Amino acid sequence: MNGPGSPAAAPPPPLPPAPPVNPADSVKAPAIIMIVLAGLGGAVSALFLVLNILGVAVGSTSAMQDERIAQYVSGGCGIAFLAASIVLDVLVLLGGMKMLKLQSWGLALAAAIVCLVPCYWSCCGLGLIPGIWGLIVLLKPEVKAAFR
């Protein structure tokens, strides 16, 4: 009887080695998503900033029922928030471009972390996908070593 515990049973064949990870392929998708979202977010923030400076505040629309919210998103606070948003969009855009070219690991990492900031983009949670994905990829030793 040749069962699994008998000496005549052959050991299972060894698993083939895992294919090597191509760092350029690993960072491509999260970097492109970050670039697209930062570009769109920056364009929308710039538009709202110009409208806010011109006095066409977002809070003046009929959709804003609460006067406190309308005051918060218009005027000086709105301008400061939109300016900060544009700065973060530029950071994510540059970080995504550097990630795509496997340059400046620190900037790419900072961009992925900024994507994780809650409600950074207009649709809350939208940046979580490229942020988490980017962090996972960037923290792999073989990917980190590929950055120059």
N, C-alpha and C positions, 0 to 999 in steps of 0.2 A: 504494500500500500504506500503510495507516494502522496502523502498529504502535505499541507503547508508546514507542518512541524517535522517532517521526516528529513533525514540528511540528504536524500537524493533530489530534493526540490531545488530548482535553480533560483538564485537570487534575482530580484527584478532588475531589469537593465537600468543603468544610471540615467538620470535626466540630462538632456542636452543643456549645455551652458546657455544662460540667458543672453540674448543678443545685446550688444553694447548700446548704451543710451546715447542718442545723438542730441547734444545740448541745444543745437539750433532748432531742431524739431520740437523739443520739449517746451521751449519758451515761446514758440511762434503764436499759438492760439491765445494764451492769456495776454501776451503783449499786444496783439492786434485788437482784442476786445478793449483793453485799456486805452489804446490810442483812439479808437472810434468813440468810446464813451466820453473821453476827455475832450475830444474835438467837438462833439455835439453839446456837451455840458458847457464848455467855454463859449460856444456861439450863443447859446441860450442865455447864459449869464451876462455876456457882453450886450446882448439886445436889451435885457431887462435893466442893465446898468444905464444904458443910454436913455431908455424910456424914463427911468427914475430921475435921472439928472434933468431931463426935459420937463419933468413935472407930471408925466403920465404914469402915476404910481399904480402898481399892481393892486393896491388896496382900494383904489377908486372904482373897481369893477363891482358889479352887483353881486358877484359870487362871494365877496367878502362881507359877511353878515356881522362879524364881531369887530367893533371899532378898535379894540386893543391890537388885534392881529393886523389890521390895516395900518395902524400907526407903526407897528414894528417893521413891516416889510417896505415901508416907504420912508422917504427922508434920509437922514444921516445913517440910521441903523441899517436901512436897506442897502444904501450905497456901500457901507463898510462890509456888510455880509457878502454882497455881490463881488466886490473887489477881492475879498479873501477867497471867494469861490473861484475866481478867475486865476488867482495865483496858484491855487491847488490844482486846477485843471492844467495849467502850464507844467507844473511839476509832474503830474501823472502822464501827460503827453510826452514830455522829454524822457521820463523814466521808461515808458513803454517803448519809445524809439531806441533808447540805449539797450533795453532788454532784447529787442529784436536783433540788434547788431552784436549782442554779447559784449557790450562795453559798459563800464561803470556799474558794477554789481551793487554798490551802495545806493546809487540813485534809483536803480531798478527796484531794489528792496524797499526804499522809502516810498516809491510810487505804489507798490503793492500794498503797503501798510496804509497809505492815505485812502486807498480804495475801500478799506474796511471801516472808515469813519461813518457812523450811522447818519443817514439822511444827508450825505455829502452831495449826491446828485438828486435831481428832482424826484426821482422814483426811489424811495427808500429801499435799501437792500440791493439795488442794481449793481453796485460795485463789489458786493460780497463774492460774486462768482469769479471775476478776474483777480480779486485780491487774495482770496484763499488759494486759488489755483496757482497764482504767481508765487505766493510764499512757499507752497509745497515744492514747486519746481526749482525756485531759486535756492532753497536750502539743501538740495541734493548736492553732495560733494563733487560729483562729476560735472554738474552744471556750473557750480561756483568756480571750479578750476578752469572752465572754458572761458570765463570772462577775462579780458585783458585790460 
